[in-house]
Amino acid sequence: MKTAGMVALKLVGLGAAILCFRWAVEGTFSVFWSVVLVWGGVGLVPVVSGIGRWLLNRHPTPERAALLTIPVHYLVGIPLGCALIVAFRFTQAYPIAAVRFPRAVSFPALRILGILATLTVVNLAIAGLGLPFAAAQTRKLATGWLYARCRNPMGLFSLLFFIAVALWLQSLHAVVWTTLWVAPAWILFVRVYEERELEVRFGEPYLRYKAKTPFF
């Protein structure tokens, strides 16, 4: 029954994510609402992280962590994903300020970083028997390959990829927003909620891995 409930929760979250991302791609937004979605969507990440950590600490069991992580991941991933979509749409529609970074550098960089980010997903699927966010939680602790170099290679390469996209678009607004707003919010989510959730689910092996492996 519990497994069926978790599957149902994942399907609801997945459906909501598809609808929200489609709305972000196809919707028409004024400048005001674009700014609200771009900055406010990312601003929800620390709020959800803090509430999730509080709820997890009330009953820190592996079962509780596995169940709670599903809504937490969707409540972080949906507004963050919508904010990224609208941000890069907004950047192209309203080029506020340009940064003259050569596209001959930024385009190969974003392709390389995209490949590396994809490899971290493959690494997690093989070593941890899981997928990013709530799609399929890891059943084993991934500590090899890219995860032997840092604890969060997926987050690192994804953030660098988005910065490379901002540079390719030559948008100062996108560069500032990604580096000073998105990156800190994502790091806070990992620090506040995700690492605590992994501590609860994997216990001492994760604490040993965390002690010897750098964050980035």
Backbone as ProteinMPNN parsed JSONL, in Angstrom:
{"seq_chain_A": "MKTAGMVALKLVGLGAAILCFRWAVEGTFSVFWSVVLVWGGVGLVPVVSGIGRWLLNRHPTPERAALLTIPVHYLVGIPLGCALIVAFRFTQAYPIAAVRFPRAVSFPALRILGILATLTVVNLAIAGLGLPFAAAQTRKLATGWLYARCRNPMGLFSLLFFIAVALWLQSLHAVVWTTLWVAPAWILFVRVYEERELEVRFGEPYLRYKAKTPFF", "coords_chain_A": {"N_chain_A": [[0.827, -1.206, 0.0], [1.932, 1.19, 0.829], [3.947, 1.461, -1.081], [2.396, 1.729, -3.398], [1.172, 4.16, -2.851], [3.404, 5.879, -2.931], [4.149, 5.618, -5.604], [1.892, 6.709, -6.818], [2.065, 9.328, -5.858], [4.421, 10.145, -7.108], [3.609, 10.04, -9.788], [1.611, 11.998, -9.843], [3.18, 14.23, -9.247], [4.895, 14.189, -11.476], [3.064, 14.614, -13.562], [2.184, 17.196, -12.871], [4.585, 18.584, -13.167], [5.075, 18.34, -15.953], [2.866, 19.75, -17.002], [3.31, 22.31, -15.889], [5.848, 23.001, -16.926], [5.288, 23.008, -19.625], [3.479, 25.128, -19.706], [5.233, 27.182, -18.954], [6.888, 27.23, -21.183], [5.146, 27.804, -23.331], [3.504, 29.888, -22.532], [2.368, 33.35, -22.374], [3.875, 36.097, -21.026], [3.868, 39.096, -19.159], [6.3, 41.744, -18.615], [6.423, 42.248, -15.875], [5.294, 39.878, -14.694], [7.048, 38.019, -15.698], [9.418, 38.699, -14.364], [8.582, 38.203, -11.74], [8.149, 35.392, -11.841], [10.698, 34.495, -12.564], [12.481, 35.373, -10.524], [11.007, 34.89, -8.195], [10.33, 32.158, -8.39], [12.769, 30.804, -8.009], [13.27, 31.78, -5.504], [11.553, 30.295, -3.923], [12.853, 27.94, -3.424], [14.737, 27.885, -1.137], [12.809, 28.12, 0.893], [11.158, 25.803, 0.671], [13.168, 23.93, 1.094], [13.912, 24.43, 3.773], [11.495, 23.874, 5.155], [11.159, 21.198, 4.441], [13.45, 20.062, 5.65], [12.842, 20.523, 8.343], [10.509, 18.978, 8.683], [11.573, 16.457, 8.153], [13.429, 16.147, 10.214], [11.754, 15.842, 12.364], [10.856, 13.205, 12.339], [13.192, 11.306, 11.763], [13.61, 8.873, 9.855], [14.532, 6.25, 7.547], [12.358, 5.441, 5.93], [10.562, 7.572, 6.197], [12.14, 9.606, 5.109], [12.379, 8.744, 2.446], [9.727, 8.947, 1.562], [9.066, 11.659, 2.048], [10.859, 12.995, 0.445], [9.893, 12.87, -2.158], [7.631, 14.796, -2.57], [9.12, 17.08, -1.803], [11.213, 17.242, -3.698], [9.734, 17.651, -6.077], [8.459, 20.058, -5.438], [10.601, 21.729, -5.339], [11.87, 21.331, -7.825], [9.916, 21.97, -9.822], [9.158, 24.851, -9.609], [11.773, 25.858, -9.907], [12.563, 24.842, -12.41], [10.608, 26.038, -14.078], [11.282, 28.713, -13.642], [13.837, 28.823, -14.82], [13.221, 28.279, -17.521], [11.501, 30.457, -18.181], [13.251, 32.529, -17.62], [15.308, 32.37, -19.568], [13.789, 32.714, -21.825], [12.846, 35.309, -21.333], [15.245, 36.705, -21.316], [15.981, 36.648, -24.014], [13.851, 38.005, -25.162], [13.892, 40.486, -23.919], [16.578, 42.014, -23.985], [18.365, 43.269, -21.646], [20.97, 44.045, -20.8], [24.124, 43.549, -22.289], [26.74, 41.112, -22.355], [29.767, 40.857, -23.727], [30.773, 38.16, -24.468], [32.735, 35.788, -26.154], [31.093, 33.76, -28.496], [32.259, 31.663, -29.727], [33.634, 30.442, -27.77], [31.796, 30.044, -25.652], [29.778, 28.392, -26.769], [30.985, 25.793, -27.454], [31.678, 25.211, -24.804], [29.2, 24.968, -23.442], [28.201, 22.727, -24.714], [30.046, 20.731, -24.012], [29.756, 20.788, -21.212], [27.085, 20.065, -21.036], [27.22, 17.412, -21.91], [28.819, 16.335, -19.867], [27.117, 16.733, -17.661], [25.067, 14.995, -18.389], [26.457, 12.584, -18.27], [26.823, 12.358, -15.522], [24.247, 11.708, -14.732], [23.988, 9.185, -15.905], [26.044, 7.922, -14.492], [24.95, 8.025, -11.886], [22.664, 6.457, -12.28], [23.753, 3.932, -12.82], [25.603, 3.392, -10.7], [24.209, 4.168, -8.391], [21.696, 3.17, -8.741], [19.467, 4.773, -9.408], [17.659, 7.812, -10.318], [17.759, 11.367, -11.196], [16.222, 13.734, -8.942], [12.83, 13.092, -7.997], [12.239, 11.005, -9.656], [13.357, 8.39, -9.552], [14.484, 7.274, -6.653], [17.779, 6.913, -5.349], [19.063, 3.696, -4.651], [21.379, 2.74, -3.771], [24.461, 3.991, -2.398], [26.117, 6.279, -4.325], [29.428, 6.443, -5.039], [31.539, 6.256, -6.741], [33.485, 6.837, -9.843], [32.554, 9.816, -11.342], [31.443, 10.719, -8.994], [33.364, 10.203, -7.148], [35.088, 12.28, -7.211], [33.745, 14.622, -6.437], [30.945, 15.42, -4.282], [28.678, 16.303, -5.503], [28.499, 16.185, -8.475], [26.566, 16.326, -10.507], [24.998, 18.589, -9.891], [27.052, 20.518, -9.993], [27.995, 20.455, -12.731], [25.596, 21.008, -14.019], [24.941, 23.6, -13.11], [27.149, 25.007, -14.124], [26.661, 24.57, -16.801], [24.293, 26.064, -17.224], [25.277, 28.608, -16.714], [27.049, 28.794, -18.844], [25.204, 28.775, -20.927], [23.959, 31.232, -20.438], [26.104, 32.932, -20.963], [26.475, 32.334, -23.636], [24.146, 33.4, -24.669], [24.83, 35.943, -24.27], [23.976, 37.606, -22.213], [23.941, 39.797, -19.626], [22.17, 40.022, -17.513], [21.183, 37.367, -17.309], [23.535, 36.002, -16.651], [24.225, 37.149, -14.15], [21.895, 36.546, -12.68], [21.924, 33.705, -12.744], [24.38, 33.034, -11.5], [24.352, 34.431, -9.034], [21.878, 33.988, -7.884], [20.456, 31.593, -8.689], [22.478, 29.582, -8.353], [23.326, 29.877, -5.532], [20.821, 29.256, -4.318], [20.386, 26.618, -5.145], [22.614, 25.303, -4.019], [22.077, 25.747, -1.327], [19.728, 24.213, -1.062], [20.774, 21.608, -1.401], [22.593, 21.49, 0.737], [20.945, 21.996, 2.986], [18.639, 20.284, 2.81], [19.018, 17.937, 1.063], [21.487, 16.662, 1.716], [21.02, 16.04, 4.387], [18.87, 14.293, 4.086], [20.135, 12.166, 2.775], [21.913, 11.389, 4.77], [20.095, 10.359, 6.626], [18.951, 8.233, 5.187], [21.146, 6.609, 4.353], [22.986, 6.594, 6.406], [25.897, 5.853, 8.364], [27.78, 5.09, 6.26], [27.343, 7.153, 4.336], [28.094, 9.397, 5.84], [30.825, 8.934, 6.183], [31.667, 9.03, 3.518], [30.969, 11.682, 2.928], [32.702, 13.041, 4.612], [35.202, 12.67, 3.461], [35.059, 13.486, 0.835], [34.983, 16.253, -1.316], [32.531, 18.959, -1.502], [32.045, 20.337, -3.972]], "CA_chain_A": [[0.0, 0.0, 0.0], [2.829, 2.332, 0.909], [4.599, 1.58, -2.388], [1.398, 2.25, -4.341], [1.015, 5.584, -2.542], [4.584, 6.587, -3.408], [4.057, 5.649, -7.067], [0.843, 7.676, -7.156], [2.608, 10.653, -5.572], [5.376, 10.443, -8.183], [2.867, 10.292, -11.032], [0.98, 13.317, -9.7], [4.25, 15.218, -9.384], [5.357, 14.198, -12.861], [2.033, 15.285, -14.355], [2.23, 18.629, -12.554], [5.808, 19.125, -13.761], [4.879, 18.445, -17.404], [1.93, 20.847, -17.255], [3.937, 23.591, -15.533], [6.925, 23.299, -17.869], [4.649, 23.372, -20.902], [2.957, 26.485, -19.499], [6.368, 28.102, -18.966], [7.399, 27.3, -22.554], [4.169, 28.325, -24.294], [2.736, 31.008, -21.996], [2.732, 34.731, -22.678], [4.017, 36.77, -19.744], [4.311, 40.497, -19.174], [7.603, 41.941, -17.973], [6.231, 42.108, -14.431], [5.121, 38.481, -14.308], [8.295, 37.318, -16.012], [10.339, 38.956, -13.249], [8.061, 37.475, -10.575], [8.406, 33.962, -12.024], [12.133, 34.236, -12.642], [13.115, 35.568, -9.216], [10.203, 34.256, -7.157], [10.414, 30.704, -8.485], [14.009, 30.377, -7.354], [13.144, 32.142, -4.096], [10.822, 29.248, -3.207], [13.728, 26.799, -3.143], [15.143, 27.85, 0.27], [11.628, 27.932, 1.752], [10.824, 24.377, 0.632], [14.283, 23.206, 1.712], [13.821, 24.573, 5.22], [10.32, 23.141, 5.642], [11.456, 19.778, 4.282], [14.409, 19.675, 6.69], [12.126, 20.518, 9.621], [9.634, 17.809, 8.705], [12.405, 15.253, 8.211], [14.04, 16.043, 11.542], [10.739, 15.433, 13.342], [10.852, 11.738, 12.338], [14.287, 10.979, 10.836], [13.737, 7.458, 9.52], [14.702, 6.049, 6.1], [11.052, 5.389, 5.266], [10.053, 8.943, 6.187], [12.958, 10.362, 4.166], [12.033, 8.328, 1.085], [8.407, 9.473, 1.228], [9.079, 13.123, 2.076], [11.698, 13.506, -0.639], [9.121, 12.976, -3.399], [7.059, 16.146, -2.719], [10.15, 18.12, -1.695], [11.896, 17.357, -4.981], [8.858, 18.282, -7.062], [8.2, 21.442, -5.043], [11.816, 22.469, -5.692], [12.168, 21.209, -9.248], [8.934, 22.621, -10.701], [9.376, 26.304, -9.708], [13.114, 26.136, -10.417], [12.543, 24.584, -13.851], [9.823, 27.099, -14.724], [12.072, 29.946, -13.579], [14.905, 28.739, -15.822], [12.611, 28.402, -18.851], [11.039, 31.837, -18.377], [14.42, 33.418, -17.576], [16.011, 32.406, -20.844], [12.855, 33.353, -22.765], [12.844, 36.731, -21.01], [16.539, 37.237, -21.731], [15.98, 36.857, -25.457], [12.826, 38.987, -25.525], [14.241, 41.79, -23.357], [18.029, 42.046, -23.724], [18.592, 44.446, -20.807], [22.384, 44.428, -20.901], [24.878, 42.494, -22.964], [28.119, 40.834, -21.988], [30.363, 40.449, -25.009], [31.593, 36.959, -24.311], [32.771, 35.153, -27.485], [30.295, 32.545, -28.652], [33.163, 30.589, -30.15], [34.064, 29.789, -26.53], [30.653, 29.635, -24.833], [29.009, 27.306, -27.369], [31.622, 24.503, -27.146], [31.633, 24.983, -23.36], [27.883, 24.465, -23.026], [28.051, 21.372, -25.236], [30.864, 19.852, -23.171], [29.137, 20.718, -19.886], [25.861, 19.278, -21.189], [27.627, 15.997, -21.963], [29.27, 15.944, -18.526], [25.936, 16.636, -16.804], [24.387, 13.758, -18.77], [27.253, 11.465, -17.75], [26.557, 12.206, -14.083], [22.974, 10.995, -14.62], [24.318, 7.791, -16.201], [26.824, 7.471, -13.341], [24.019, 7.808, -10.772], [21.777, 5.339, -12.61], [24.496, 2.669, -12.749], [26.204, 3.169, -9.387], [23.255, 4.361, -7.306], [20.407, 2.563, -9.115], [18.438, 5.796, -9.273], [17.649, 8.909, -11.277], [17.663, 12.657, -10.512], [14.991, 14.168, -8.31], [11.953, 12.051, -7.458], [11.934, 9.997, -10.676], [13.703, 7.103, -8.937], [15.475, 7.548, -5.626], [18.907, 5.986, -5.348], [18.978, 2.58, -3.692], [22.743, 2.542, -3.269], [25.23, 5.226, -2.305], [27.037, 6.424, -5.456], [30.692, 7.03, -4.579], [32.58, 6.019, -7.727], [33.552, 7.606, -11.068], [32.486, 11.258, -11.122], [31.094, 10.978, -7.596], [34.565, 10.073, -6.322], [35.792, 13.569, -7.262], [32.965, 15.546, -5.612], [29.681, 14.818, -3.865], [27.561, 16.831, -6.297], [28.92, 16.489, -9.851], [25.414, 16.683, -11.334], [24.712, 19.991, -9.615], [28.165, 21.343, -10.468], [27.999, 20.578, -14.191], [24.347, 21.647, -14.438], [25.068, 25.04, -12.869], [28.11, 25.537, -15.097], [25.981, 24.538, -18.097], [23.378, 27.205, -17.309], [26.103, 29.812, -16.836], [27.544, 28.808, -20.224], [24.077, 29.2, -21.772], [23.804, 32.679, -20.234], [27.202, 33.587, -21.683], [26.208, 32.17, -25.066], [23.115, 34.396, -24.977], [25.483, 37.247, -24.063], [23.066, 38.37, -21.361], [24.471, 40.105, -18.299], [21.105, 39.687, -16.552], [21.154, 35.913, -17.128], [24.758, 35.603, -15.947], [24.093, 37.566, -12.744], [20.814, 35.771, -12.074], [22.33, 32.311, -12.585], [25.489, 32.879, -10.552], [24.096, 35.027, -7.72], [20.559, 33.642, -7.372], [20.174, 30.169, -8.876], [23.521, 28.75, -7.747], [23.195, 29.821, -4.07], [19.589, 28.564, -3.927], [20.582, 25.184, -5.349], [23.57, 24.835, -3.018], [21.362, 25.732, -0.053], [18.85, 23.038, -1.069], [21.576, 20.406, -1.183], [23.144, 21.548, 2.087], [19.918, 21.973, 4.023], [17.748, 19.125, 2.761], [19.435, 16.702, 0.399], [22.516, 15.96, 2.475], [20.377, 15.475, 5.579], [18.082, 13.14, 3.646], [21.068, 11.071, 2.506], [22.38, 10.932, 6.077], [19.038, 9.544, 7.23], [18.72, 6.996, 4.419], [22.328, 5.757, 4.205], [23.67, 6.494, 7.688], [27.344, 5.999, 8.534], [28.529, 5.107, 4.99], [27.293, 8.478, 3.719], [28.873, 10.326, 6.667], [32.238, 8.712, 5.852], [31.854, 9.567, 2.161], [30.87, 13.14, 3.025], [33.894, 13.562, 5.306], [36.43, 12.574, 2.654], [34.83, 13.934, -0.549], [34.571, 17.668, -1.327], [31.176, 19.269, -1.962], [32.227, 20.574, -5.416]], "C_chain_A": [[0.856, 1.249, 0.0], [3.526, 2.562, -0.428], [3.648, 2.166, -3.418], [1.187, 3.743, -4.122], [2.185, 6.401, -3.049], [4.572, 6.698, -4.929], [3.03, 6.684, -7.504], [1.331, 9.104, -6.948], [3.592, 11.079, -6.653], [4.649, 10.788, -9.482], [2.17, 11.65, -10.995], [2.026, 14.414, -9.885], [4.746, 15.333, -10.812], [4.352, 14.9, -13.766], [2.037, 16.784, -14.135], [3.455, 19.28, -13.191], [5.649, 19.329, -15.264], [3.965, 19.626, -17.74], [2.571, 22.211, -16.995], [5.04, 23.968, -16.519], [6.352, 23.676, -19.24], [4.086, 24.787, -20.834], [4.083, 27.511, -19.557], [6.924, 28.288, -20.372], [6.443, 28.05, -23.476], [3.443, 29.583, -23.814], [3.254, 32.365, -22.439], [2.727, 35.513, -21.37], [4.443, 38.221, -19.95], [5.686, 40.583, -18.514], [7.477, 41.712, -16.469], [6.157, 40.648, -14.02], [6.334, 37.632, -14.673], [9.29, 37.473, -14.869], [9.899, 38.197, -11.995], [8.385, 35.985, -10.672], [9.892, 33.638, -11.959], [12.788, 34.323, -11.264], [12.339, 34.862, -8.11], [10.267, 32.748, -7.185], [11.64, 30.158, -7.795], [13.938, 30.683, -5.855], [12.372, 31.125, -3.272], [11.726, 28.101, -2.763], [14.203, 26.775, -1.69], [13.983, 27.602, 1.227], [11.264, 26.451, 1.832], [11.914, 23.551, 1.308], [14.192, 23.245, 3.229], [12.652, 23.806, 5.809], [10.566, 21.632, 5.552], [12.41, 19.276, 5.348], [13.719, 19.575, 8.052], [11.229, 19.287, 9.746], [10.438, 16.52, 8.832], [12.993, 15.06, 9.599], [13.041, 15.641, 12.625], [10.684, 13.908, 13.463], [11.93, 11.258, 11.363], [14.485, 9.477, 10.643], [13.91, 7.323, 8.011], [13.376, 6.041, 5.343], [10.459, 6.79, 5.13], [10.817, 9.777, 5.163], [12.588, 10.026, 2.726], [10.701, 8.912, 0.647], [8.428, 10.996, 1.109], [9.846, 13.706, 0.895], [10.926, 13.672, -1.948], [8.477, 14.357, -3.534], [8.089, 17.254, -2.632], [10.845, 18.321, -3.034], [11.009, 18.021, -6.033], [8.59, 19.745, -6.73], [9.425, 22.331, -5.232], [12.005, 22.49, -7.208], [11.207, 21.942, -10.156], [9.135, 24.133, -10.749], [10.748, 26.669, -10.246], [13.167, 25.931, -11.924], [11.769, 25.643, -14.61], [10.594, 28.407, -14.747], [13.178, 29.949, -14.625], [14.345, 28.922, -17.231], [12.224, 29.849, -19.133], [12.222, 32.8, -18.415], [15.104, 33.51, -18.932], [15.097, 32.893, -21.973], [12.88, 34.871, -22.577], [14.13, 37.398, -21.498], [16.574, 37.54, -23.22], [14.968, 37.917, -25.887], [13.189, 40.399, -25.071], [15.727, 41.817, -23.006], [18.427, 43.323, -22.97], [20.02, 44.954, -20.936], [23.155, 43.246, -21.47], [26.261, 42.338, -22.348], [28.772, 40.216, -23.221], [31.329, 39.289, -24.833], [31.576, 36.202, -25.636], [31.995, 33.844, -27.547], [31.13, 31.371, -29.145], [33.702, 29.827, -28.94], [32.856, 29.228, -25.777], [29.885, 28.456, -25.431], [29.676, 25.943, -27.167], [31.568, 24.179, -25.66], [30.296, 24.411, -22.926], [27.644, 23.056, -23.551], [28.822, 20.379, -24.372], [30.221, 19.67, -21.794], [27.824, 19.949, -19.934], [26.153, 17.783, -21.217], [28.041, 15.512, -20.58], [28.099, 15.806, -17.564], [25.155, 15.358, -17.105], [25.121, 12.534, -18.235], [27.045, 11.265, -16.256], [25.234, 11.483, -13.842], [23.192, 9.504, -14.868], [25.076, 7.169, -15.035], [25.903, 7.13, -12.169], [23.126, 6.603, -11.032], [22.484, 3.997, -12.44], [24.976, 2.38, -11.329], [25.198, 3.256, -8.247], [21.894, 3.744, -7.546], [19.256, 3.548, -8.92], [18.578, 6.86, -10.344], [17.485, 10.23, -10.53], [16.265, 12.942, -9.989], [14.128, 12.962, -7.941], [11.643, 10.95, -8.469], [12.199, 8.592, -10.152], [14.811, 7.358, -7.93], [16.566, 6.484, -5.634], [18.719, 4.916, -4.275], [20.338, 2.225, -3.122], [23.448, 3.891, -3.234], [26.241, 5.277, -3.45], [28.302, 7.138, -4.989], [31.811, 6.891, -5.612], [32.486, 6.943, -8.924], [33.501, 9.1, -10.762], [32.169, 11.607, -9.674], [32.269, 10.746, -6.644], [35.332, 11.39, -6.254], [35.082, 14.638, -6.426], [31.611, 14.932, -5.328], [28.522, 15.217, -4.769], [27.978, 17.163, -7.736], [27.755, 16.888, -10.755], [25.046, 18.15, -11.141], [25.787, 20.915, -10.152], [28.103, 21.55, -11.971], [26.717, 21.228, -14.709], [24.42, 23.158, -14.251], [26.027, 25.681, -13.868], [27.495, 25.564, -16.502], [25.073, 25.755, -18.26], [24.141, 28.537, -17.392], [26.651, 29.933, -18.26], [26.442, 29.226, -21.194], [23.88, 30.707, -21.668], [24.892, 33.456, -20.979], [27.0, 33.477, -23.19], [25.139, 33.157, -25.531], [23.641, 35.82, -24.837], [24.604, 38.185, -23.231], [23.681, 38.573, -19.979], [23.448, 39.745, -17.222], [21.089, 38.196, -16.266], [22.375, 35.417, -16.37], [24.655, 35.925, -14.46], [23.043, 36.725, -12.031], [21.244, 34.338, -11.795], [23.387, 32.149, -11.497], [25.152, 33.365, -9.144], [22.74, 34.67, -7.126], [20.288, 32.144, -7.48], [21.2, 29.302, -8.152], [23.435, 28.719, -6.215], [21.947, 29.075, -3.603], [19.75, 27.054, -4.059], [21.527, 24.604, -4.303], [22.902, 24.756, -1.65], [20.434, 24.526, 0.035], [19.636, 21.767, -0.763], [22.091, 20.354, 0.246], [22.074, 21.322, 3.153], [19.099, 20.684, 3.997], [18.405, 17.851, 2.237], [20.507, 15.941, 1.18], [21.949, 15.343, 3.754], [19.569, 14.237, 5.213], [18.978, 11.933, 3.364], [21.661, 10.518, 3.795], [21.368, 9.991, 6.714], [18.897, 8.213, 6.502], [19.917, 6.058, 4.408], [23.206, 5.689, 5.455], [25.176, 6.687, 7.631], [28.124, 5.948, 7.223], [28.499, 6.475, 4.299], [28.1, 9.482, 4.517], [30.368, 10.169, 6.384], [32.556, 9.274, 4.466], [31.866, 11.092, 2.181], [32.131, 13.738, 3.645], [35.128, 13.578, 4.422], [36.287, 13.115, 1.243], [34.362, 15.372, -0.538], [33.168, 17.859, -1.895], [31.161, 19.463, -3.474], [33.684, 20.307, -5.762]], "O_chain_A": [[0.58, 2.223, -0.701], [3.683, 3.702, -0.865], [4.046, 3.006, -4.225], [1.043, 4.503, -5.08], [1.988, 7.508, -3.551], [4.937, 7.735, -5.485], [3.264, 7.444, -8.444], [1.05, 9.986, -7.759], [3.601, 12.237, -7.068], [5.034, 11.72, -10.187], [2.141, 12.365, -11.996], [1.792, 15.398, -10.585], [4.99, 16.433, -11.307], [4.733, 15.686, -14.633], [1.909, 17.559, -15.083], [3.372, 20.399, -13.697], [6.042, 20.368, -15.795], [4.254, 20.404, -18.649], [2.399, 23.148, -17.775], [5.154, 25.132, -16.905], [6.876, 24.557, -19.921], [4.203, 25.554, -21.789], [3.918, 28.584, -20.137], [7.38, 29.377, -20.721], [6.88, 28.844, -24.309], [2.827, 30.277, -24.623], [4.414, 32.514, -22.825], [1.705, 35.588, -20.686], [5.273, 38.525, -20.807], [6.169, 39.612, -17.931], [8.327, 41.06, -15.863], [6.865, 40.219, -13.109], [6.608, 36.629, -14.015], [9.927, 36.506, -14.453], [10.722, 37.625, -11.281], [8.843, 35.383, -9.701], [10.294, 32.633, -11.372], [13.563, 33.444, -10.885], [12.936, 34.3, -7.191], [10.259, 32.108, -6.133], [11.564, 29.162, -7.077], [14.479, 29.938, -5.037], [12.515, 31.087, -2.05], [11.393, 27.373, -1.827], [14.089, 25.732, -1.046], [14.154, 26.947, 2.255], [11.082, 25.907, 2.921], [11.619, 22.586, 2.013], [14.37, 22.225, 3.896], [12.792, 23.157, 6.846], [10.227, 20.884, 6.468], [12.214, 18.191, 5.896], [13.982, 18.651, 8.82], [11.197, 18.637, 10.791], [10.031, 15.597, 9.538], [13.048, 13.939, 10.104], [13.436, 15.153, 13.685], [10.488, 13.378, 14.557], [11.608, 10.845, 10.249], [15.411, 8.886, 11.198], [13.474, 8.201, 7.267], [13.286, 6.577, 4.238], [9.921, 7.148, 4.082], [10.217, 10.564, 4.431], [12.493, 10.918, 1.882], [10.55, 9.328, -0.502], [7.866, 11.554, 0.167], [9.517, 14.787, 0.406], [11.271, 14.529, -2.762], [8.741, 15.046, -4.519], [7.956, 18.27, -3.314], [11.044, 19.459, -3.461], [11.48, 18.862, -6.798], [8.503, 20.582, -7.629], [9.301, 23.555, -5.279], [12.267, 23.539, -7.797], [11.631, 22.491, -11.173], [9.275, 24.675, -11.845], [10.894, 27.664, -10.956], [13.747, 26.745, -12.642], [12.209, 26.101, -15.664], [10.57, 29.13, -15.743], [13.429, 30.977, -15.254], [14.928, 29.64, -18.043], [12.566, 30.402, -20.178], [12.199, 33.779, -19.16], [15.439, 34.602, -19.391], [15.582, 33.427, -22.97], [12.93, 35.623, -23.551], [14.105, 38.511, -22.024], [17.124, 38.556, -23.643], [15.195, 38.641, -26.856], [12.85, 41.382, -25.73], [16.088, 41.657, -21.84], [18.779, 44.33, -23.584], [20.251, 46.143, -21.155], [22.864, 42.09, -21.163], [26.868, 43.303, -21.884], [28.35, 39.158, -23.689], [32.537, 39.426, -25.024], [30.501, 35.99, -26.197], [32.218, 32.937, -26.745], [30.737, 30.215, -28.991], [34.173, 28.697, -29.073], [32.878, 28.086, -25.32], [29.39, 27.606, -24.69], [29.0, 25.005, -26.743], [31.43, 23.016, -25.282], [30.252, 23.473, -22.131], [26.954, 22.267, -22.905], [28.309, 19.31, -24.04], [30.145, 18.557, -21.274], [27.481, 19.253, -18.979], [25.426, 16.987, -20.623], [27.667, 14.416, -20.162], [28.068, 14.886, -16.747], [24.641, 14.712, -16.192], [24.497, 11.566, -17.8], [27.085, 10.135, -15.769], [25.1, 10.736, -12.873], [22.659, 8.661, -14.145], [24.796, 6.039, -14.632], [26.05, 6.083, -11.538], [22.857, 5.816, -10.124], [21.88, 3.033, -11.97], [24.789, 1.279, -10.811], [25.3, 2.526, -7.261], [21.029, 3.781, -6.671], [18.219, 3.212, -8.349], [19.491, 6.818, -11.169], [17.112, 10.229, -9.357], [15.267, 12.458, -10.522], [14.667, 11.908, -7.603], [10.861, 10.049, -8.169], [11.357, 7.705, -10.293], [15.95, 7.629, -8.311], [16.306, 5.309, -5.892], [18.281, 5.192, -3.158], [20.445, 1.508, -2.127], [23.075, 4.817, -3.954], [27.121, 4.421, -3.539], [28.252, 8.302, -4.59], [32.924, 7.362, -5.376], [31.551, 7.736, -9.037], [34.326, 9.598, -9.996], [32.573, 12.66, -9.18], [32.173, 11.062, -5.458], [36.136, 11.595, -5.344], [35.734, 15.462, -5.783], [31.171, 14.029, -6.04], [27.495, 14.539, -4.796], [27.826, 18.304, -8.171], [27.928, 17.697, -11.667], [24.809, 18.869, -12.111], [25.483, 21.973, -10.703], [28.153, 22.685, -12.444], [26.742, 21.922, -15.725], [24.008, 23.914, -15.131], [25.758, 26.76, -14.394], [27.773, 26.467, -17.292], [25.08, 26.403, -19.306], [23.7, 29.473, -18.059], [26.713, 31.029, -18.817], [26.698, 29.941, -22.163], [23.662, 31.383, -22.673], [24.626, 34.511, -21.555], [27.312, 34.406, -23.934], [25.211, 33.686, -26.64], [22.98, 36.78, -25.234], [24.502, 39.381, -23.505], [23.911, 37.607, -19.251], [23.803, 39.233, -16.16], [20.992, 37.792, -15.108], [22.269, 34.515, -15.539], [24.959, 35.086, -13.613], [23.267, 36.249, -10.919], [20.96, 33.808, -10.722], [23.302, 31.24, -10.672], [25.613, 32.78, -8.164], [22.47, 35.012, -5.975], [19.937, 31.498, -6.493], [20.83, 28.387, -7.417], [23.467, 27.632, -5.638], [21.994, 28.346, -2.613], [19.308, 26.299, -3.193], [21.269, 23.53, -3.76], [23.132, 23.809, -0.899], [20.354, 23.882, 1.081], [19.205, 20.947, 0.047], [22.038, 19.31, 0.895], [22.271, 20.558, 4.098], [18.887, 20.06, 5.037], [18.355, 16.809, 2.889], [20.443, 14.717, 1.292], [22.353, 14.25, 4.153], [19.58, 13.246, 5.943], [18.613, 10.802, 3.684], [21.889, 9.313, 3.906], [21.733, 8.956, 7.271], [18.738, 7.173, 7.142], [19.744, 4.84, 4.45], [24.075, 4.822, 5.554], [25.672, 7.574, 6.937], [29.075, 6.716, 7.076], [29.507, 6.911, 3.742], [28.742, 10.35, 3.925], [31.098, 11.16, 6.348], [33.589, 9.915, 4.27], [32.692, 11.717, 1.515], [32.573, 14.815, 3.246], [36.013, 14.413, 4.611], [37.276, 13.201, 0.515], [33.42, 15.695, 0.186], [32.679, 17.033, -2.666], [30.367, 18.838, -4.178], [34.078, 20.44, -6.92]]}, "name": "protein", "num_of_chains": 1, "seq": "MKTAGMVALKLVGLGAAILCFRWAVEGTFSVFWSVVLVWGGVGLVPVVSGIGRWLLNRHPTPERAALLTIPVHYLVGIPLGCALIVAFRFTQAYPIAAVRFPRAVSFPALRILGILATLTVVNLAIAGLGLPFAAAQTRKLATGWLYARCRNPMGLFSLLFFIAVALWLQSLHAVVWTTLWVAPAWILFVRVYEERELEVRFGEPYLRYKAKTPFF"}
